[in-house]
Amino acid sequence: MNLYSIALENDKNDSLSIFKERFFNNKNEIYLDGNSLGKLPLETLDDLNNTIKNQWGKKLIRSWNEHWLDLNDRVNLKMSKLINADPNEVLVGESTSVNLYKLLYGLINSNKYNKNLITDSLNFPSDLYIMEGLKEFTTSKKIQIVKYISDLESDLNLLKESIKHSPGIICLSLVSYKSSWLYPMLELNEFAEKNSSIIVWDCSHAIGVIDIDVKKTKTKIALGCTYKFLNGGPGSPSFIYVNNKLIGDISNPIQGWFGHEKPFDFSENYKPYNGIKKFEAGTPSVISLSAIEKGIDMTLEAGIKNISSKSKNLGDFLINLIKTELEVLGFEITSPLNSRNRGSHVSIKHKEAWRICKLLIKGKVNRKIIIPDFRPNNTIRLGLAPLYVSYMDLFESIERIKEIVNNKEFLSIDNSKESVT
Ligand SMILES: Cc1ncc(COP(=O)(O)O)c(C=O)c1O
C-alpha cells in the first residue's frame, strides 16, 4: 500500500477522528502547531461567552460566590485525574515560569536536598533563565547545565553521573521543546531518589498528549503549560503537581492573600494554607481558567491512553513520509525515530527551513495553508495534536513541502526573520 492509501485507511480506522469537528477549524488550513498553541474547542466559546456575559456582565461580584470560587477547585480536580494525582496535589494558576520559580525556590529553602541545581541543554530557555536567577541561593553559586553532543537526545549516563556527583534539585523538560526527546520518567525519578535528589518535571510539551501517571512514575513535582495540547487558550495558567508528602516542606516565596489559610479574614499576618493552595498568590485569572475547562474535559473524554497511542502512530507515519519523500531533498529528521523516546512533534532540519515555513503559512492558490513552527537554526517543528490532526493532514503537508523545494518556490521569499512562528 502506498502512503496515500495508508493515510486514508488510518483516518478511517481512527476512533479519535470525531473530535476534530469540536474545534474551531478553517477548512483551508492544516494546523501543525498544537505543540505551541492548541486550537479553540467550540464548547469553550460557549463557556467563555457565559463567563463573560452572564457571570461577569450580569452578576458581577456575586459570581465569586456563585461560580468562580468553585471554578479553580473543579479545574484542579480534572487536572489531577489526567495525571493520576490525588485531588489535593494539583493546582492550576499562574504561568509555568512563575510556578517554576516558586517551586524551585521553595525546594531550595526547604533544606531537604543539597542546594545543587542541575538541568541540561535540552531544557526550555525560560527554565534555564529561572534557574540562573536562583543561583545566588544555592551552595555552588552556579547552575550545572549538562551538555550533550547533540540537541536531539540526552545522554542518560552523563546526566546520572552529574546527579551522582552533585546530588540536589534537577529540572528537566519531560519532552524537549526542540527535538521532542522524551525522558524515561520512572527510571530517572528512581535514580534521583536513590541519590538523595529530586526531579522537577516541566511537562509543558507532554501534558495532554503523553500518558503521565505521577504514581506509577514516582514523580514528586511536575508542572506545565495548558495552552498547548490541552487547548486552554493563549497564556492559560499552568498546572503544578506536588506530592502530598512534600507539600508541607515547601513554602511559597510569594506570600499572597490567595495562598493564605483564610484570605477573606483579611488578617494582618500571613498564615499559609495547609495544602496545595498555599502555592496560589493573587486572584485567579477567572476568564483564562474558564477557558481551560473544556479542553481538559475533551482530553479526559477521549482518554489519554488513546491520545498518546494516536500521537505515536501519527509520529511513526510522519517519519515514514519524511524518510520516503523529504530526505532526498536535503531534510534531516532531528527527533527520535523510536516513538518510545519521542513526544508529539517531529522536528526536521533544512537549510531553507525559514523560507519554507513562511511559504507554508502564506499558502498558495489551490493549496491549503499549513502552519508548523520554526525554531533556530533551520528547524521546522511539525506538531501532532491527536484530537484534530489526521494522517491525511500529514500526507498533504509533506506533499506541499516537497513541491516548495522541488520548484524552488522559496527563492521568491525574503529571508528576514520576525514574528512568533
Ligand atoms: C517547556 C516549556 N517550559 C516553560 C515554558 C514557559 O511557559 P510560560 O510562558 O507559561 O511561563 C514553555 C513555553 O512554551 C515551555 O515550552
The ligand as a MOL file (V3000), in Angstrom:
LIG
                    3D

  0  0  0     0  0            999 V3000
M  V30 BEGIN CTAB
M  V30 COUNTS 16 16 0 0 0
M  V30 BEGIN ATOM
M  V30 1 C 8.9170 23.5410 28.1620 0
M  V30 2 C 8.4110 24.9030 28.4890 0
M  V30 3 N 8.6140 25.4030 29.7130 0
M  V30 4 C 8.1930 26.6320 30.0530 0
M  V30 5 C 7.5360 27.4280 29.1550 0
M  V30 6 C 7.1140 28.8010 29.5690 0
M  V30 7 O 5.7600 28.8340 29.8770 0
M  V30 8 P 5.0590 30.1920 30.3540 0
M  V30 9 O 5.1990 31.1480 29.2300 0
M  V30 10 O 3.6340 29.7870 30.6200 0
M  V30 11 O 5.7630 30.6630 31.5550 0
M  V30 12 C 7.2900 26.9550 27.8600 0
M  V30 13 C 6.5890 27.7890 26.8790 0
M  V30 14 O 6.3920 27.4690 25.7420 0
M  V30 15 C 7.7450 25.6610 27.5300 0
M  V30 16 O 7.5490 25.1690 26.3060 0
M  V30 END ATOM
M  V30 BEGIN BOND
M  V30 1 1 1 2
M  V30 2 1 2 3
M  V30 3 2 2 15
M  V30 4 2 3 4
M  V30 5 1 4 5
M  V30 6 1 5 6
M  V30 7 2 5 12
M  V30 8 1 6 7
M  V30 9 1 7 8
M  V30 10 2 8 9
M  V30 11 1 8 10
M  V30 12 1 8 11
M  V30 13 1 12 13
M  V30 14 1 12 15
M  V30 15 2 13 14
M  V30 16 1 15 16
M  V30 END BOND
M  V30 END CTAB
M  END
